[in-house]
Amino acid sequence: MLHLPPATVQMYARQLTEKHSQVHGAAVRIERAAAILIADDVTRDGSQFFVMSSKSDGTGYHVGSGCECPDYANGAPQIGGRAYCKHRLAVAMLKRHIRESAQPRIQIGDPGNLVRVAA
């Protein structure tokens, strides 16, 4: 499972909800995507991700450029020109975290204003 700190998930969810507040059905899917991430229900599966269903029956869906779930197939809301079910939203937030975590961080220290770059 790929873990994101709950505070990070909540921040991403809040930002997405604010940005896409006019998209009908987006807020509830973003909220459900956040719950999926907090529950650590996403795993890497080759070049795709496997996202557990919110149902307790042990099913899940492969997510790549699309999703295998009924919501995606039956008209998930368009966000930024693409259809996003809760599974794709969870993966999008996870990918954002991976991208941002991979960027070097600059830390400025007191002694002589040393600058350290941590990867």
Disulfide bonds with the S-S distance in Angstrom:
none
